[in-house]
Amino acid sequence: MRTCQRCEQTEDEVPLLEHHILYKAKYPYFRDVSENLVTLCWNCHRALHANSWYISEIGIDVEQLEKELNEKYISEIENKKADIQEIKLSKTKIKDFVDKVFDPWD
């Protein structure tokens, strides 16, 4: 049974949700990584975002987590970046080709 990692209430007692330890806005590539999630009840989650307590209080070292996730997923991230660059380059080549072929002023 799932429990809040701070107050230890169960999902039978309170609604629980998943909090992203490394924030989605700053680390979008770790958005769906299970190691980046911690289960919290609504009250603890709200209090965390209000800076009433810190994630380190439940034994999570944010800097260490970031380092571990970077080491574990860095090649995957780099591959995705390379794929995106390749797609952008392909789009540019296609556009240039179409412009050449269909430019009525050439």
C-alpha positions in Angstrom: 0.0 0.0 0.0 1.3 3.4 -0.9 2.0 5.9 1.9 3.1 9.5 2.2 6.9 9.5 2.5 6.7 12.3 5.1 3.7 11.7 7.4 3.2 8.0 6.5 -0.5 8.3 6.0 -1.8 5.7 3.6 -3.8 6.1 0.4 -6.8 4.7 2.3 -6.6 7.7 4.7 -5.7 10.6 2.4 -5.3 11.3 -1.3 -1.7 10.8 -2.4 0.2 12.2 -5.4 3.6 12.0 -6.9 6.0 14.9 -6.4 8.8 15.5 -8.8 12.0 15.9 -6.7 13.9 17.6 -9.6 11.4 20.1 -10.8 9.8 19.5 -14.2 10.5 23.0 -15.5 14.2 22.8 -14.8 14.7 19.0 -15.6 12.0 18.1 -18.2 14.0 15.1 -19.3 13.6 13.5 -15.8 9.8 14.1 -15.8 8.8 10.5 -16.2 11.8 8.9 -14.3 10.5 6.9 -11.3 13.6 7.7 -9.3 12.6 11.4 -9.6 9.3 10.8 -7.9 8.3 10.7 -4.3 4.8 9.9 -2.9 3.3 12.6 -0.7 -0.1 13.4 0.6 -1.8 16.6 -0.5 -1.0 18.4 2.8 2.7 17.5 2.8 3.0 18.3 -0.9 1.4 21.7 -0.4 3.7 22.4 2.7 6.8 21.4 0.7 6.0 23.9 -2.0 5.4 26.5 0.7 8.9 25.8 2.0 7.5 24.6 5.3 9.8 21.6 5.1 12.5 20.3 2.8 12.8 17.1 0.9 16.1 16.4 2.6 14.1 15.8 5.8 13.0 12.5 4.4 16.5 11.4 3.4 16.6 12.6 -0.2 19.8 14.3 -1.3 18.7 16.4 -4.3 22.3 17.0 -5.6 23.1 13.4 -5.4 19.9 12.4 -7.2 20.7 14.9 -10.0 24.2 13.5 -10.3 23.0 9.8 -10.4 20.2 10.6 -12.9 22.6 12.5 -15.1 25.1 9.6 -15.0 22.4 7.0 -15.7 20.5 8.8 -18.4 23.1 11.1 -20.0 23.7 9.0 -23.1 19.9 8.7 -23.6 19.5 12.5 -23.3 22.4 13.1 -25.7 21.0 10.7 -28.2 17.6 12.5 -28.0 19.3 15.8 -28.5 21.2 14.4 -31.5 17.9 13.0 -33.0 16.3 16.5 -32.6 19.2 18.2 -34.3 19.1 15.6 -37.1 15.3 16.2 -37.6 15.9 20.0 -37.6 18.7 19.6 -40.2 16.5 17.3 -42.4 13.6 19.8 -42.2 16.0 22.6 -43.3 17.3 20.5 -46.2 13.8 19.6 -47.4 12.8 23.3 -47.2 15.8 24.4 -49.1 15.1 21.7 -51.8 11.5 22.7 -52.1 12.4 26.4 -52.3 14.9 25.6 -55.1 12.5 23.4 -57.1 9.4 25.6 -56.7 11.0 29.1 -56.7 9.4 30.8 -59.8 12.1 33.4 -59.8 15.1 31.1 -60.4 
